[in-house]
Amino acid sequence: MLAHRHVFTLWLLLLLHDSESAMRFDLFRRGRGRERDPGPQEGEVRLFGGGVSEGRVEIYHSDTWGTVCDDGWDLHEAQVVCRQLHFPGAKSVVTGKDYGKASGPIWLDDMECKGTEDYLSTCAFKSWGATDCSHKEDVGVICETSGSNMTKIDSTYSLDHSISLSDERGQIFDSGRGCDFQIFVQTATGNRQEDETTVVVETTTCAHKMILSQFPLFNASEGINNITVDISQSCEPFFTSFIRYIYTRKIDVTSSSAQCLHWMAYTFGVKQLMEDTGRLFSEILPEDTLFHTQVSLYKYAEETGDMVLQETCLQYLAWNFQNLTMSPAWTHLSVELLGSLLMRSDLVVPDEYFVLQTVESWITERGNSASLETQLNLLSRVRFPMIPTEVLYDLESNSSLYSTHKNMYHEKIFKAFQFNVLLFSKLMSNPKFNREDDDYRPRIYTAEPWSVAISQYQTPYRNQYNQYGQYNQYNQGATRQLNTPIHNSMIFKSNQISWQANVFMNQYECSNRGLRCESFPAARLAAQSRPSELSNILFRNQLLLMCQGKYICQVQDFKDDMATNGTQAAYPCPDDQYTYHFVVRPEYV
């Protein structure tokens, strides 16, 4: 009787939520198949037994995880480990601490690193497995999680897709009553037994077939009572929470669990969970000043087909392109990723010549590995008409690739000179001219004269009261002036337009300007004069919010001279301390 009652409860819960669950969980196409979690690679390192940023140092060699002896270890070696794991740096070396039993080999001893190496295995050491140490001498490290404690590591985000779904299903899963479908989770440890077979740890999760059958990729169909799933060692702790989410539509996601849950949701077709965990990655992108995280996440997003995550990574890399070009990740950028960035008009750079220089340096660094076709493809995405004319004159002698691609440079430079000396009305008589060509559209240029900056620390709002405690009515907020040509084309160079940039911290400052601001801080960029030549020119001005002077976290449009949030996603800035970069962007329409 109890068994019948329990089955009835399950069916009742499913019927109450059946239509809702069918709507909320769109499945991926079957043709994509299941992705296996990629295993560790030769020379890969990990921290074991201590948490996200601390633990025993282990390195993967000959299909086996092994440890590292602490002989001779200092911060030079620790820096290499932490950098390889995409942390900003090393905080300290740990010796003699028990991070749990280590049964594998001791792979490295007497390490000598300069601290600048990208991988621990490229440092000097005796040879693989040559050591006189015991596991009591295994070294550990503590890595920095952020250069200035900008964000808290492992923040928790609660996702609730339950709508009105009862928590009873979660209680049923927790109790295990009436479960009839076994999920065997196999986790390869990376170590090998004496007979050379891989050590695999298996755990079992008991679930209910009628619930899992909503997702065909579990294969919980009639006559099948179990499934075996391969999960990496780092993701295995989160698998039970993932299965419980299928019952409850509720889950707590942390920085360390986000990618594992995203991969599981992708593997089993739980689309909504995949999309929402993908959005959470924007929280961690600013933490890696070396850009390894952003680049690797973009590659992962391509592999899983997550277009939202791809755009999140691309947008951050475009906004912070200048920092990317100075990072260790720059020379390792894939052709596809660099090509995608060069297609974007929201690329934030000093000027277009900077874009050409960085593309040339990337090609030169690659040497013969970049084919001539690849080089032409990338160089063709540089917007030569946007390069200042004084630079174009000297390009033949200053360009490192001019002689290699002389025809392409001739064609692009000629196109640029036409743009700079002819009105668009003249150009349009040429049948080859396409006014919609991206070459004629500016990116976001921050060099003079197109940009001016106001730091939040420079605004006078802290001193807005006089010595008698009365509000200073004449406080006008922070103000900067800039003069720009009315257009990038050389023929407009002498036609100047004056702009005034303001940052207001309160309504009083706005009122003194005859304005009403809806939120604070508020930014305004207004033309002080309007020459007659402006009839065919449209200004698509933008405001860049730079967090702590380190990275651009948001880009806003201007509407009626006031900055608006627009539709662009924002990245976190923990203390809300911004530098406001006002950028003038004229386009001929």
N, C-alpha and C positions, 0 to 999 in steps of 0.2 A: 504493500500500500504506500509506504514512504517513497519507494522508487518511482511509482506512478505519479505521485504528487509532485515529486521533484522535476520529472520530465514535463509535466503540465506547466509548472512555473516557468521553466525555460522557454517552452513554446509560447506562453502568454507574453513574456517579455519581448520575444522576437517579433510576435505579431504586432505588439504595440508600437514597435519602432521600425518595422520592416520597410515601409515606404520611405521613411526618413533616411535610413542607412543606405538604401539604394541610391538616393539622391546625393548623399554626402560623399560617397566613396566611388569615384570613377576609377576604373581600372585601366592600366596600361595595356596596349595591344599585346596579344599573346606572342606575336611574331618576334618580339624583342628577346624573349627567353629570360632565364634567370642569370644574373651576374654573380660570379663567385668572388668572394672577397680576396683581393690580391694578397699574396703572402709576403713575408719580409724579403728584402733584397740583400745581396752581399755587401757588407760594410755598413749596413743600417745599424743605428744605435737606439737604445731605449732606456728609460729610467724605470726600475722595477721596485715595487714595494713601498714607495714613499708618497705617492700622490701624483698630481699633474706635473709639477715642476721640480720634484725632489725624488731621489731614489738611487738605488744601486745602478752603476753604469754597466750596461750589457751591450755586446756587439755581436752581429750575426756573421758567421763565417762557416763555410763548408756545410751549409744547411743546418747549422746548430747555433743556438744562442749560448754565449759564454761571457765570463766576467773579465774585469781588468784589475790588475794588482795596483795597490796604492804607492808602490815604490817610485819616488821621484815626482809624484804628482803635485802640481800647484795650480794656480788660476789660469796659466797658459793652456794646459790641457782641458781644464773645465770649460774655458771659453769656447773651445772648439766643439765640445760635446753639446753645449747649450745652443750654440749657433746652428749646429747641424739639426737640432730639434726645433729650430725656428723660434727660440727665445731670444730676447734682446741681448742677453749676456749671462755671465755666471756670477752668483752671489758668493758662494763659498764651496770649498772641498770638504767632504765628510769622510772620515776614516774611523773604523772600529764600530760603526753602527750596524745593528742587526736589521736588515730589510727583508728578513725571511730566508728560508733555506735556499741555497744555490747549489745545484747538483751537476751543472754542466762544466765544461772545461774552463780554464783560465786562459783566455786567448792572448792577452797582451800584458807585457811587463816592461819596466824600464822605458816608459814613454818619454819622448822629448818633442814637444810641440812649440812652435814659435807663437802660437795663439792666433795666427792669421789664416790657418788652413780651413778649408771648407768641410773636410771630413776627417774624423779621427784616424781612419785607416791610412791616411796619407802622411801622418806624423812618423818620426823615426821610432823604431822599437826593435827588440831582438829579432824575433820571428814569430809567426803564429804558433801559439801553444808552448813556446820556450819560456819556462818560468820556474822559480823555486819557491813560489808563494803558496799559501793555503787560502781557502775561501774566507778565513777570518780577516784577510788583508784586502778583500774586495773594496774598491773605492766607490764612493758615492758623491753626488754633487747636488747643490741647490741652485737652480737657475732663477734669474730675474724674470718676473712676469710682465713688467712694464718699466720703461725708463724713468717715469715720474709718477708711478702709481695712478696712471690716468684712469684705469678701469679695474674693477674688482674681478679677479679670476674666478671662473666658475659661478657666475651669477645664475640664478634660477629663474626661469620663465615658465609660467603655468599656461598650458594650452588646454582650452576647454571647448570641445566640439560636441558636447553631449546634448545641447539644447534642453530637452526635457527628459533625457534618458535617465532611468533610475540607477542609483548606485548599487542596487541589488545584484546586477550582473557582475560588478566588481567583487562583491562578497562571494558570489558563486565561484568565480575564478579562484579567489584566495583560498576558499575551503577545499576546492578540488572535488567536491561531491558530484558524483554522476559523470565524471569526465570519461570520455570514450575515445580520445584521440591523443596519441603520444607524439611529442615532438622531441626527437633526439638531437641535441645540440653538440656537435663535435668541434673541438677547439684544438688546433695544432699548436703545441708549445714551442716548436722550432728545434727541440732537442731530439736526439736519436738514441735508441736503445742499443744494446750490445750487438744485436743482429742487424743493425743499420735501419730498422724500421722506425718511422717517425712516431714520437710520443704524442698520443692524442688523448685528451681528457673529454669524457662524455658526461653531459648532464641531461636530465629528462624534465620536460615541462608537460603537464597533463592538461589538456584543454577539451573543449566540447565541439564535436564535429559540426553540429548544426550552426554554430556561430562562425567558425572558420570557413565553412562552406560558402560564405558570402564572398570570399576571395579565392577565385579559382587557382591562383598560384600556390596555395597551400595544398592543393590536390586532395582536399578532405572530402572525397566523393564516396559513393556507395561502395562498400567492400574494401575500402582502404582505411586502416586504423592507425597508421603512423607515417611519419615523414622524418628524414634525416636532413639537418641543416648544418652547413659549414659556416662557422662564425670565427672571426679573428679573436685572439686572446684579449685585445683591448676592448672589443665590443661585446664580448660574452656577458659581462655584468649587467648590461642594459636590455638583454633579450626578453627577460620576464616582464619588464615594464612595457616593452613594445607589445607583447601579447595581451597584457592587461588593458592597454589602450584600445585594442580591438573590441574588448567587452564594454568599456566605459566611455570612450572618446575623450578621456582626460589623461594628461601626462605632464610631469614636471621635467623640463629640459634644461640642462646645464651646458656650459661651454664645452666641457669634456665629453658630454654624451650626444651633442647635436649632430655631429657627422655620422656617428654610429646609427642613431635613430633615422637619420635621413637615408642612409644606405639600406637599412632594413625596410623602410617604407617603400623605397624604390624597388627593391628586390621582390616584395610581395604585393606591389600595386596599390599601396595605401596612399593615394595621391594627395589628399588634403594634408596629412601629416608631413609628407615629403615637402610640400610647398611651404608650410609654415615653419618647419625647422630650417629650411633653406633661407628664409628671410632673417632668421636669427643670426646667421653668419655675419651680417653687417655689423653686429656688435663687437666682433673680434678682429675685424680687418685693420682698424687703426693700431692695434697692439703690436704688430710686427713691422718695425721700421726697416727691416731688411727685405721685405716684400716677398719672402718665400711663401708665406701663408696665402697671400692674395693670388699668386701665380699658380700654386698647386691647387687651390680651391677652384680656380677657373678651369683647370684641366679636368678636375673631378666633375665639375658641373657639365662639361662637354660629354664626358663618359656616361653620365646618368641622364643626359637630355634635359636637365633642369634649366630652362631658359631664363627664369627669374633669377636664379643664382648666378648664371653667366652674366646677366646685365648688372647685377649688384657688384660683382668683381670688376667688370669692364669699366663701370662708371667711376669706381674708386680709383682705379689705375689711371683713367683719363684725367680726373681732377688732380691727381698727385703725380702726374707724368714726370715732372722735373725731378722730384725725389727718386722716382723709379729709375731714371737714367743714371743716377749716382749710387745705386744700391748694388749689392752682390748679385741680385737676381737679374740684372739688366742683360748681361751677356748670355744668360741661359734662356732668355725669352724665346718662345717658339715663333716661327715665321708667321703662323696663323694668328697668334695673339698680337704680335706687333702690327700685322696688317689690319686687324680689326680696330686697334687703337688709332691707327693713322686715318681710318675712314671717318672718325668722329669729329664733329664741330665743337664738342664740349671739351676738347683737349685743352688743358690749361698750360700754357707755355709762355716764355717771355716774348717770343716772336716766331715767325715762320722759319727764319734762318736757323734758329735753334733746333727746329724739327729736322731740317736737312742735315745739320751737323751730327745730330744724334743717330739718325738713320745711317749716315755714312760711317760713323764710328762702329755701330753695331755690325755692319757688313764687313768692315775691315777686321774686326775682332774675330769674326767667323772664318776669315780666310777662304780657302777653297771649298769649305763645306757649304757655302751659300752659292748656288749656281747663278750664272749670268741672268737667267730668266727670273729667278727669285729676286735678285738685286734690282732688276728693272721694274718688277711688280711693286716693290716697296718704294723705290724712288719716285715712281709715277704717282704715288699717293701724297707726295709733298705738294703743297699748294704754292707753286712758284710765283703766281701773280701777287701773293700776299707778302713776298719777300721784299724788303725795302730796296729801291732802285740803286742806291749807292753800293749795296752789297752785290747786286746782280752784275754790275760793271766788272767787279773783281773776281767773279765766281770761277772763271777759267783757271786763274792762278791759285785760288784758295781752296778749291774742291779737291779732295783726295781721290775721287772717282770720275772726275771729268773726262780724263783721257780714255778711260775704260768704256764709258757710255756717252761718247761725244755727240752722237746724233740725237739721243734723247735729251741731253742738256741743251743742245741748240734749239730744238723744238720747244722745250719748256720755257727757255729764256726769251725766245721770240714772242711766245704767247704772253709772257709776263710784261714785256715792253709794250706790246699792243694795249694791254689793259691799262698800263700806266700813262700812256700818252694820248689815247683816244677816248672819247666819250662813248658810253654804251650805245647811244643812238648810231654812232658811226660803226661800231663793231657789229651791230645787228644786221648790217647790210652784207656781212660776210656769211655765206651759207654754212660755213664750218663752225660759226660761233653759236654756242649754247649757253644762254644766260642762266640756266638752271645748273650748270656745271659747278660742282663743289669747289673747284679751284678758285672761284670768284667769291667764295664765302669765307669770312674770317672765322678763326677759332677764338678762344678766349685768351687774348694777349695781355700780359701783365706788365710788359716793359713800358717805359715812357715813350710817347706821351699818353698812352691809352688807359692808364690805370693810376689810381691814387689810393692810399691805405690810411685807415683810421683805426688805431688800437683802442680797445675798450678801456684800457688803463689810462688813456689820454683824455677820456671824456670828463667833463668838469662836474659830474653829478654828485661827487662826494663833497664838494665845496659849494653847494647850491644855496646855503644860508649865510647871511651876513653876520657881523659880530654881535648883533642884537637878537639873533635867533630868528630873524625874519627872512622869508624866501626872497631870493634875488630875482626880481621880475625880468631882469635883462639877460638872464642866463639863456643863451641861444643854442646850447648843445655844441658838440664838436663839429667843426666846419673845415673843409679843405676846398681849395680851388684848383681846377686844371683846365688847360687849353688843349684842344685837339684839332687836327684837320677835320673837315666835314666828311672826309672819306679817305680810304687807304690809298686810292689812286694818286699818282704824283701830280696830275693836273689840278688836284684840289689842295695841294700841300700848303699853299699860301692862304687858302680860305679857312680861317680858324673859327672855332666855336668855343665859347666859355661855358664851363660847367661848375656847379656848386654841389659838393657832397656833404651831407649832414648825417649825424647819428644822434637821435633823440632818446633820452632815457626816461622821460615822463611826459605827461600831458601838458604841463606848463610850457615846456620847451617847444612842443608842437604848436600850442596856442599862440605863442609869441611870433610864430611864422604864419599865423592865419590858417593852420592846419589842424586836422583832427586825426590822431593816430589810433588804430584799433588795438595794438599790442606794443609791448616794449621789450628790448630796444627796437626802435624804428629807424629805417634808413631811407634817405631821399637823395636822388640824383637829378638835378634840374638844369636845363639849358638856360643860360642867362641872356642869350641872344639867338636869333634864328635867321641866318642869311637866306637870301632868296633862292640860292641853289639847292635848298633842302627839299624841293618839291618831289624829286625822284629818289630821295635817300630816306631810309627808315633805320632808326636806331633800336637795335635789340640789346640794350644794355643789361648787364648782369652784376649781381653782388655775390662775391665769394666770401664765405665765412671760414676763416682759418682758425683752428683750435690750438690754443697755447703756442701759436707761432710755429706749429709742427706739421699739420696736415689740413687739407681742405675737407671739411665735413659736410658742407652744404653749399649749393648754388641756387640763388634766387633770381627770378625775373623782376623787372620793373614794370609797373602799370600805373599810368598817370603820375609818373616820377617817383612813386613809392615802391619799395621792394615788397614782393609778395612771395609766399612760400612756393607757389607753383606746384608742379607734380613731381619734382625730383625727390628721390629718397634722401634721407639724411643719415649720417653716421654719428655715433655718440661723441659728445664732448663733455666729459664728466663735470668740470667746474663752470661750464658755460662762459669761459673767458675767450672772447673772440677778437681777431683782427678783421676788420671789414675792408675788403678790396673792391673798390668801385671800378668797373670795367666798361669803357665805351666801345660799342661794336656797331659801326655803320654798315649798312648793306644797300646796294643800288637795286631799286625795284622797278 
